[in-house]
Amino acid sequence: MIAKPLRSTDHLFQIIQILRRSSRPVTAQALAGELEVSTRTIYRDIAHLMG
């Protein structure tokens, strides 16, 4: 089964939700694995959230 690409806002919201539910720091690799994207995408998304 091929995963449907998420819209940017949905993807950013998912990152926020993952970070909020964790009591410990979350690595970019862990986020990428859960969201099925590259770590580069995670770094770009985090930069977008910080901006």
mmCIF file as Biopython writes it, N, C-alpha, C and O atoms, coordinates in Angstrom:
data_model
#
loop_
_atom_site.group_PDB
_atom_site.id
_atom_site.type_symbol
_atom_site.label_atom_id
_atom_site.label_alt_id
_atom_site.label_comp_id
_atom_site.label_asym_id
_atom_site.label_entity_id
_atom_site.label_seq_id
_atom_site.pdbx_PDB_ins_code
_atom_site.Cartn_x
_atom_site.Cartn_y
_atom_site.Cartn_z
_atom_site.occupancy
_atom_site.B_iso_or_equiv
_atom_site.auth_seq_id
_atom_site.auth_asym_id
_atom_site.pdbx_PDB_model_num
ATOM 1   N N  . MET A ? 1  ? 0.841  -1.184 0.000  1.0 0.0 1  A 1 
ATOM 2   C CA . MET A ? 1  ? 0.000  0.000  0.000  1.0 0.0 1  A 1 
ATOM 3   C C  . MET A ? 1  ? 0.886  1.246  0.000  1.0 0.0 1  A 1 
ATOM 4   O O  . MET A ? 1  ? 1.840  1.331  0.772  1.0 0.0 1  A 1 
ATOM 5   N N  . ILE A ? 2  ? 0.575  2.196  -0.850 1.0 0.0 2  A 1 
ATOM 6   C CA . ILE A ? 2  ? 1.346  3.433  -0.960 1.0 0.0 2  A 1 
ATOM 7   C C  . ILE A ? 2  ? 0.708  4.479  -0.055 1.0 0.0 2  A 1 
ATOM 8   O O  . ILE A ? 2  ? -0.499 4.716  -0.106 1.0 0.0 2  A 1 
ATOM 9   N N  . ALA A ? 3  ? 1.551  5.104  0.784  1.0 0.0 3  A 1 
ATOM 10  C CA . ALA A ? 3  ? 1.056  6.129  1.695  1.0 0.0 3  A 1 
ATOM 11  C C  . ALA A ? 3  ? 0.711  7.390  0.923  1.0 0.0 3  A 1 
ATOM 12  O O  . ALA A ? 3  ? 1.434  7.788  0.009  1.0 0.0 3  A 1 
ATOM 13  N N  . LYS A ? 4  ? -0.393 8.014  1.294  1.0 0.0 4  A 1 
ATOM 14  C CA . LYS A ? 4  ? -0.813 9.258  0.679  1.0 0.0 4  A 1 
ATOM 15  C C  . LYS A ? 4  ? 0.015  10.401 1.258  1.0 0.0 4  A 1 
ATOM 16  O O  . LYS A ? 4  ? 0.112  10.526 2.478  1.0 0.0 4  A 1 
ATOM 17  N N  . PRO A ? 5  ? 0.615  11.238 0.408  1.0 0.0 5  A 1 
ATOM 18  C CA . PRO A ? 5  ? 1.400  12.357 0.931  1.0 0.0 5  A 1 
ATOM 19  C C  . PRO A ? 5  ? 0.521  13.304 1.751  1.0 0.0 5  A 1 
ATOM 20  O O  . PRO A ? 5  ? -0.613 13.597 1.371  1.0 0.0 5  A 1 
ATOM 21  N N  . LEU A ? 6  ? 1.049  13.770 2.865  1.0 0.0 6  A 1 
ATOM 22  C CA . LEU A ? 6  ? 0.301  14.679 3.714  1.0 0.0 6  A 1 
ATOM 23  C C  . LEU A ? 6  ? 0.446  16.104 3.224  1.0 0.0 6  A 1 
ATOM 24  O O  . LEU A ? 6  ? 1.486  16.494 2.694  1.0 0.0 6  A 1 
ATOM 25  N N  . ARG A ? 7  ? -0.604 16.870 3.408  1.0 0.0 7  A 1 
ATOM 26  C CA . ARG A ? 7  ? -0.485 18.292 3.142  1.0 0.0 7  A 1 
ATOM 27  C C  . ARG A ? 7  ? 0.432  18.887 4.190  1.0 0.0 7  A 1 
ATOM 28  O O  . ARG A ? 7  ? 0.535  18.357 5.296  1.0 0.0 7  A 1 
ATOM 29  N N  . SER A ? 8  ? 1.082  19.955 3.867  1.0 0.0 8  A 1 
ATOM 30  C CA . SER A ? 8  ? 2.084  20.560 4.743  1.0 0.0 8  A 1 
ATOM 31  C C  . SER A ? 8  ? 1.536  20.849 6.141  1.0 0.0 8  A 1 
ATOM 32  O O  . SER A ? 8  ? 2.189  20.520 7.131  1.0 0.0 8  A 1 
ATOM 33  N N  . THR A ? 9  ? 0.363  21.451 6.243  1.0 0.0 9  A 1 
ATOM 34  C CA . THR A ? 9  ? -0.164 21.794 7.562  1.0 0.0 9  A 1 
ATOM 35  C C  . THR A ? 9  ? -0.474 20.547 8.379  1.0 0.0 9  A 1 
ATOM 36  O O  . THR A ? 9  ? -0.247 20.533 9.589  1.0 0.0 9  A 1 
ATOM 37  N N  . ASP A ? 10 ? -0.986 19.505 7.742  1.0 0.0 10 A 1 
ATOM 38  C CA . ASP A ? 10 ? -1.248 18.253 8.453  1.0 0.0 10 A 1 
ATOM 39  C C  . ASP A ? 10 ? 0.049  17.651 8.968  1.0 0.0 10 A 1 
ATOM 40  O O  . ASP A ? 10 ? 0.118  17.152 10.091 1.0 0.0 10 A 1 
ATOM 41  N N  . HIS A ? 11 ? 1.062  17.708 8.137  1.0 0.0 11 A 1 
ATOM 42  C CA . HIS A ? 11 ? 2.364  17.149 8.493  1.0 0.0 11 A 1 
ATOM 43  C C  . HIS A ? 11 ? 2.967  17.910 9.666  1.0 0.0 11 A 1 
ATOM 44  O O  . HIS A ? 11 ? 3.461  17.289 10.608 1.0 0.0 11 A 1 
ATOM 45  N N  . LEU A ? 12 ? 2.939  19.219 9.632  1.0 0.0 12 A 1 
ATOM 46  C CA . LEU A ? 12 ? 3.473  20.036 10.719 1.0 0.0 12 A 1 
ATOM 47  C C  . LEU A ? 12 ? 2.703  19.786 12.010 1.0 0.0 12 A 1 
ATOM 48  O O  . LEU A ? 12 ? 3.294  19.713 13.087 1.0 0.0 12 A 1 
ATOM 49  N N  . PHE A ? 13 ? 1.405  19.659 11.902 1.0 0.0 13 A 1 
ATOM 50  C CA . PHE A ? 13 ? 0.569  19.389 13.076 1.0 0.0 13 A 1 
ATOM 51  C C  . PHE A ? 13 ? 0.923  18.028 13.678 1.0 0.0 13 A 1 
ATOM 52  O O  . PHE A ? 13 ? 0.964  17.883 14.899 1.0 0.0 13 A 1 
ATOM 53  N N  . GLN A ? 14 ? 1.174  17.053 12.843 1.0 0.0 14 A 1 
ATOM 54  C CA . GLN A ? 14 ? 1.551  15.729 13.343 1.0 0.0 14 A 1 
ATOM 55  C C  . GLN A ? 14 ? 2.871  15.789 14.095 1.0 0.0 14 A 1 
ATOM 56  O O  . GLN A ? 14 ? 3.024  15.135 15.126 1.0 0.0 14 A 1 
ATOM 57  N N  . ILE A ? 15 ? 3.816  16.555 13.601 1.0 0.0 15 A 1 
ATOM 58  C CA . ILE A ? 15 ? 5.098  16.703 14.293 1.0 0.0 15 A 1 
ATOM 59  C C  . ILE A ? 15 ? 4.874  17.303 15.674 1.0 0.0 15 A 1 
ATOM 60  O O  . ILE A ? 15 ? 5.431  16.823 16.661 1.0 0.0 15 A 1 
ATOM 61  N N  . ILE A ? 16 ? 4.062  18.347 15.745 1.0 0.0 16 A 1 
ATOM 62  C CA . ILE A ? 16 ? 3.769  18.985 17.029 1.0 0.0 16 A 1 
ATOM 63  C C  . ILE A ? 16 ? 3.121  17.988 17.983 1.0 0.0 16 A 1 
ATOM 64  O O  . ILE A ? 16 ? 3.476  17.940 19.161 1.0 0.0 16 A 1 
ATOM 65  N N  . GLN A ? 17 ? 2.184  17.199 17.494 1.0 0.0 17 A 1 
ATOM 66  C CA . GLN A ? 17 ? 1.497  16.218 18.339 1.0 0.0 17 A 1 
ATOM 67  C C  . GLN A ? 17 ? 2.475  15.173 18.875 1.0 0.0 17 A 1 
ATOM 68  O O  . GLN A ? 17 ? 2.403  14.803 20.047 1.0 0.0 17 A 1 
ATOM 69  N N  . ILE A ? 18 ? 3.377  14.702 18.037 1.0 0.0 18 A 1 
ATOM 70  C CA . ILE A ? 18 ? 4.362  13.706 18.467 1.0 0.0 18 A 1 
ATOM 71  C C  . ILE A ? 18 ? 5.254  14.301 19.548 1.0 0.0 18 A 1 
ATOM 72  O O  . ILE A ? 18 ? 5.529  13.652 20.557 1.0 0.0 18 A 1 
ATOM 73  N N  . LEU A ? 19 ? 5.705  15.527 19.341 1.0 0.0 19 A 1 
ATOM 74  C CA . LEU A ? 19 ? 6.578  16.176 20.320 1.0 0.0 19 A 1 
ATOM 75  C C  . LEU A ? 19 ? 5.851  16.429 21.639 1.0 0.0 19 A 1 
ATOM 76  O O  . LEU A ? 19 ? 6.447  16.294 22.707 1.0 0.0 19 A 1 
ATOM 77  N N  . ARG A ? 20 ? 4.597  16.787 21.575 1.0 0.0 20 A 1 
ATOM 78  C CA . ARG A ? 20 ? 3.823  17.077 22.791 1.0 0.0 20 A 1 
ATOM 79  C C  . ARG A ? 20 ? 3.558  15.828 23.615 1.0 0.0 20 A 1 
ATOM 80  O O  . ARG A ? 20 ? 3.530  15.902 24.844 1.0 0.0 20 A 1 
ATOM 81  N N  . ARG A ? 21 ? 3.364  14.689 22.974 1.0 0.0 21 A 1 
ATOM 82  C CA . ARG A ? 21 ? 3.019  13.473 23.717 1.0 0.0 21 A 1 
ATOM 83  C C  . ARG A ? 21 ? 4.241  12.807 24.347 1.0 0.0 21 A 1 
ATOM 84  O O  . ARG A ? 21 ? 4.100  11.937 25.206 1.0 0.0 21 A 1 
ATOM 85  N N  . SER A ? 22 ? 5.428  13.208 23.926 1.0 0.0 22 A 1 
ATOM 86  C CA . SER A ? 22 ? 6.636  12.596 24.440 1.0 0.0 22 A 1 
ATOM 87  C C  . SER A ? 22 ? 7.173  13.369 25.645 1.0 0.0 22 A 1 
ATOM 88  O O  . SER A ? 22 ? 7.232  14.598 25.638 1.0 0.0 22 A 1 
ATOM 89  N N  . SER A ? 23 ? 7.556  12.630 26.665 1.0 0.0 23 A 1 
ATOM 90  C CA . SER A ? 23 ? 8.140  13.271 27.847 1.0 0.0 23 A 1 
ATOM 91  C C  . SER A ? 23 ? 9.659  13.398 27.706 1.0 0.0 23 A 1 
ATOM 92  O O  . SER A ? 23 ? 10.314 14.014 28.546 1.0 0.0 23 A 1 
ATOM 93  N N  . ARG A ? 24 ? 10.206 12.823 26.660 1.0 0.0 24 A 1 
ATOM 94  C CA . ARG A ? 24 ? 11.648 12.847 26.398 1.0 0.0 24 A 1 
ATOM 95  C C  . ARG A ? 24 ? 11.906 13.488 25.038 1.0 0.0 24 A 1 
ATOM 96  O O  . ARG A ? 24 ? 10.998 13.572 24.210 1.0 0.0 24 A 1 
ATOM 97  N N  . PRO A ? 25 ? 13.125 13.935 24.803 1.0 0.0 25 A 1 
ATOM 98  C CA . PRO A ? 25 ? 13.459 14.478 23.468 1.0 0.0 25 A 1 
ATOM 99  C C  . PRO A ? 25 ? 13.215 13.429 22.370 1.0 0.0 25 A 1 
ATOM 100 O O  . PRO A ? 25 ? 13.413 12.232 22.581 1.0 0.0 25 A 1 
ATOM 101 N N  . VAL A ? 26 ? 12.790 13.896 21.221 1.0 0.0 26 A 1 
ATOM 102 C CA . VAL A ? 26 ? 12.508 13.020 20.082 1.0 0.0 26 A 1 
ATOM 103 C C  . VAL A ? 26 ? 13.504 13.353 18.979 1.0 0.0 26 A 1 
ATOM 104 O O  . VAL A ? 26 ? 13.662 14.518 18.614 1.0 0.0 26 A 1 
ATOM 105 N N  . THR A ? 27 ? 14.168 12.351 18.455 1.0 0.0 27 A 1 
ATOM 106 C CA . THR A ? 27 ? 15.153 12.582 17.397 1.0 0.0 27 A 1 
ATOM 107 C C  . THR A ? 27 ? 14.457 12.793 16.054 1.0 0.0 27 A 1 
ATOM 108 O O  . THR A ? 27 ? 13.314 12.384 15.851 1.0 0.0 27 A 1 
ATOM 109 N N  . ALA A ? 28 ? 15.173 13.436 15.156 1.0 0.0 28 A 1 
ATOM 110 C CA . ALA A ? 28 ? 14.664 13.617 13.794 1.0 0.0 28 A 1 
ATOM 111 C C  . ALA A ? 28 ? 14.463 12.258 13.129 1.0 0.0 28 A 1 
ATOM 112 O O  . ALA A ? 28 ? 13.518 12.066 12.364 1.0 0.0 28 A 1 
ATOM 113 N N  . GLN A ? 29 ? 15.354 11.321 13.426 1.0 0.0 29 A 1 
ATOM 114 C CA . GLN A ? 29 ? 15.239 9.981  12.851 1.0 0.0 29 A 1 
ATOM 115 C C  . GLN A ? 29 ? 13.958 9.285  13.328 1.0 0.0 29 A 1 
ATOM 116 O O  . GLN A ? 29 ? 13.286 8.614  12.546 1.0 0.0 29 A 1 
ATOM 117 N N  . ALA A ? 30 ? 13.626 9.447  14.607 1.0 0.0 30 A 1 
ATOM 118 C CA . ALA A ? 30 ? 12.404 8.847  15.141 1.0 0.0 30 A 1 
ATOM 119 C C  . ALA A ? 30 ? 11.161 9.479  14.503 1.0 0.0 30 A 1 
ATOM 120 O O  . ALA A ? 30 ? 10.216 8.781  14.136 1.0 0.0 30 A 1 
ATOM 121 N N  . LEU A ? 31 ? 11.180 10.803 14.379 1.0 0.0 31 A 1 
ATOM 122 C CA . LEU A ? 31 ? 10.060 11.496 13.727 1.0 0.0 31 A 1 
ATOM 123 C C  . LEU A ? 31 ? 9.920  11.041 12.281 1.0 0.0 31 A 1 
ATOM 124 O O  . LEU A ? 31 ? 8.816  10.761 11.814 1.0 0.0 31 A 1 
ATOM 125 N N  . ALA A ? 32 ? 11.031 10.970 11.585 1.0 0.0 32 A 1 
ATOM 126 C CA . ALA A ? 32 ? 11.017 10.564 10.183 1.0 0.0 32 A 1 
ATOM 127 C C  . ALA A ? 32 ? 10.461 9.153  10.033 1.0 0.0 32 A 1 
ATOM 128 O O  . ALA A ? 32 ? 9.676  8.882  9.124  1.0 0.0 32 A 1 
ATOM 129 N N  . GLY A ? 33 ? 10.864 8.266  10.917 1.0 0.0 33 A 1 
ATOM 130 C CA . GLY A ? 33 ? 10.361 6.900  10.859 1.0 0.0 33 A 1 
ATOM 131 C C  . GLY A ? 33 ? 8.871  6.819  11.092 1.0 0.0 33 A 1 
ATOM 132 O O  . GLY A ? 33 ? 8.166  6.089  10.395 1.0 0.0 33 A 1 
ATOM 133 N N  . GLU A ? 34 ? 8.388  7.568  12.073 1.0 0.0 34 A 1 
ATOM 134 C CA . GLU A ? 34 ? 6.958  7.535  12.379 1.0 0.0 34 A 1 
ATOM 135 C C  . GLU A ? 34 ? 6.122  8.156  11.264 1.0 0.0 34 A 1 
ATOM 136 O O  . GLU A ? 34 ? 5.025  7.682  10.969 1.0 0.0 34 A 1 
ATOM 137 N N  . LEU A ? 35 ? 6.635  9.207  10.651 1.0 0.0 35 A 1 
ATOM 138 C CA . LEU A ? 35 ? 5.876  9.906  9.601  1.0 0.0 35 A 1 
ATOM 139 C C  . LEU A ? 35 ? 6.196  9.403  8.196  1.0 0.0 35 A 1 
ATOM 140 O O  . LEU A ? 35 ? 5.609  9.857  7.215  1.0 0.0 35 A 1 
ATOM 141 N N  . GLU A ? 36 ? 7.135  8.460  8.111  1.0 0.0 36 A 1 
ATOM 142 C CA . GLU A ? 36 ? 7.532  7.870  6.833  1.0 0.0 36 A 1 
ATOM 143 C C  . GLU A ? 36 ? 8.021  8.914  5.832  1.0 0.0 36 A 1 
ATOM 144 O O  . GLU A ? 36 ? 7.603  8.946  4.674  1.0 0.0 36 A 1 
ATOM 145 N N  . VAL A ? 37 ? 8.926  9.770  6.324  1.0 0.0 37 A 1 
ATOM 146 C CA . VAL A ? 37 ? 9.576  10.772 5.482  1.0 0.0 37 A 1 
ATOM 147 C C  . VAL A ? 37 ? 11.067 10.727 5.780  1.0 0.0 37 A 1 
ATOM 148 O O  . VAL A ? 37 ? 11.506 9.973  6.648  1.0 0.0 37 A 1 
ATOM 149 N N  . SER A ? 38 ? 11.846 11.528 5.066  1.0 0.0 38 A 1 
ATOM 150 C CA . SER A ? 38 ? 13.288 11.571 5.301  1.0 0.0 38 A 1 
ATOM 151 C C  . SER A ? 38 ? 13.599 12.493 6.480  1.0 0.0 38 A 1 
ATOM 152 O O  . SER A ? 38 ? 12.790 13.339 6.860  1.0 0.0 38 A 1 
ATOM 153 N N  . THR A ? 39 ? 14.791 12.308 7.048  1.0 0.0 39 A 1 
ATOM 154 C CA . THR A ? 39 ? 15.207 13.213 8.124  1.0 0.0 39 A 1 
ATOM 155 C C  . THR A ? 39 ? 15.378 14.635 7.588  1.0 0.0 39 A 1 
ATOM 156 O O  . THR A ? 39 ? 15.163 15.607 8.312  1.0 0.0 39 A 1 
ATOM 157 N N  . ARG A ? 40 ? 15.761 14.745 6.330  1.0 0.0 40 A 1 
ATOM 158 C CA . ARG A ? 40 ? 15.879 16.077 5.720  1.0 0.0 40 A 1 
ATOM 159 C C  . ARG A ? 40 ? 14.528 16.805 5.751  1.0 0.0 40 A 1 
ATOM 160 O O  . ARG A ? 40 ? 14.465 18.002 6.033  1.0 0.0 40 A 1 
ATOM 161 N N  . THR A ? 41 ? 13.470 16.081 5.464  1.0 0.0 41 A 1 
ATOM 162 C CA . THR A ? 41 ? 12.126 16.665 5.515  1.0 0.0 41 A 1 
ATOM 163 C C  . THR A ? 41 ? 11.801 17.126 6.930  1.0 0.0 41 A 1 
ATOM 164 O O  . THR A ? 41 ? 11.226 18.198 7.118  1.0 0.0 41 A 1 
ATOM 165 N N  . ILE A ? 42 ? 12.167 16.324 7.924  1.0 0.0 42 A 1 
ATOM 166 C CA . ILE A ? 42 ? 11.912 16.696 9.319  1.0 0.0 42 A 1 
ATOM 167 C C  . ILE A ? 42 ? 12.662 17.969 9.668  1.0 0.0 42 A 1 
ATOM 168 O O  . ILE A ? 42 ? 12.088 18.881 10.264 1.0 0.0 42 A 1 
ATOM 169 N N  . TYR A ? 43 ? 13.946 18.045 9.302  1.0 0.0 43 A 1 
ATOM 170 C CA . TYR A ? 43 ? 14.718 19.257 9.585  1.0 0.0 43 A 1 
ATOM 171 C C  . TYR A ? 43 ? 14.093 20.482 8.911  1.0 0.0 43 A 1 
ATOM 172 O O  . TYR A ? 43 ? 14.033 21.556 9.510  1.0 0.0 43 A 1 
ATOM 173 N N  . ARG A ? 44 ? 13.638 20.325 7.694  1.0 0.0 44 A 1 
ATOM 174 C CA . ARG A ? 44 ? 12.995 21.435 6.967  1.0 0.0 44 A 1 
ATOM 175 C C  . ARG A ? 44 ? 11.695 21.843 7.665  1.0 0.0 44 A 1 
ATOM 176 O O  . ARG A ? 44 ? 11.401 23.031 7.801  1.0 0.0 44 A 1 
ATOM 177 N N  . ASP A ? 45 ? 10.923 20.851 8.105  1.0 0.0 45 A 1 
ATOM 178 C CA . ASP A ? 45 ? 9.653  21.143 8.785  1.0 0.0 45 A 1 
ATOM 179 C C  . ASP A ? 45 ? 9.879  21.821 10.127 1.0 0.0 45 A 1 
ATOM 180 O O  . ASP A ? 45 ? 9.148  22.747 10.480 1.0 0.0 45 A 1 
ATOM 181 N N  . ILE A ? 46 ? 10.886 21.373 10.884 1.0 0.0 46 A 1 
ATOM 182 C CA . ILE A ? 46 ? 11.189 21.997 12.166 1.0 0.0 46 A 1 
ATOM 183 C C  . ILE A ? 46 ? 11.632 23.447 11.944 1.0 0.0 46 A 1 
ATOM 184 O O  . ILE A ? 46 ? 11.240 24.332 12.704 1.0 0.0 46 A 1 
ATOM 185 N N  . ALA A ? 47 ? 12.435 23.694 10.925 1.0 0.0 47 A 1 
ATOM 186 C CA . ALA A ? 47 ? 12.854 25.065 10.605 1.0 0.0 47 A 1 
ATOM 187 C C  . ALA A ? 47 ? 11.634 25.924 10.268 1.0 0.0 47 A 1 
ATOM 188 O O  . ALA A ? 47 ? 11.571 27.095 10.642 1.0 0.0 47 A 1 
ATOM 189 N N  . HIS A ? 48 ? 10.680 25.346 9.570  1.0 0.0 48 A 1 
ATOM 190 C CA . HIS A ? 48 ? 9.437  26.065 9.215  1.0 0.0 48 A 1 
ATOM 191 C C  . HIS A ? 48 ? 8.649  26.391 10.472 1.0 0.0 48 A 1 
ATOM 192 O O  . HIS A ? 48 ? 8.122  27.495 10.610 1.0 0.0 48 A 1 
ATOM 193 N N  . LEU A ? 49 ? 8.565  25.428 11.397 1.0 0.0 49 A 1 
ATOM 194 C CA . LEU A ? 49 ? 7.835  25.678 12.646 1.0 0.0 49 A 1 
ATOM 195 C C  . LEU A ? 49 ? 8.515  26.756 13.495 1.0 0.0 49 A 1 
ATOM 196 O O  . LEU A ? 49 ? 7.846  27.548 14.158 1.0 0.0 49 A 1 
ATOM 197 N N  . MET A ? 50 ? 9.834  26.775 13.467 1.0 0.0 50 A 1 
ATOM 198 C CA . MET A ? 50 ? 10.577 27.766 14.243 1.0 0.0 50 A 1 
ATOM 199 C C  . MET A ? 50 ? 10.455 29.169 13.657 1.0 0.0 50 A 1 
ATOM 200 O O  . MET A ? 50 ? 10.578 30.163 14.372 1.0 0.0 50 A 1 
ATOM 201 N N  . GLY A ? 51 ? 10.211 29.240 12.354 1.0 0.0 51 A 1 
ATOM 202 C CA . GLY A ? 51 ? 10.148 30.530 11.662 1.0 0.0 51 A 1 
ATOM 203 C C  . GLY A ? 51 ? 8.925  31.293 11.876 1.0 0.0 51 A 1 
ATOM 204 O O  . GLY A ? 51 ? 8.779  32.389 11.335 1.0 0.0 51 A 1 
#
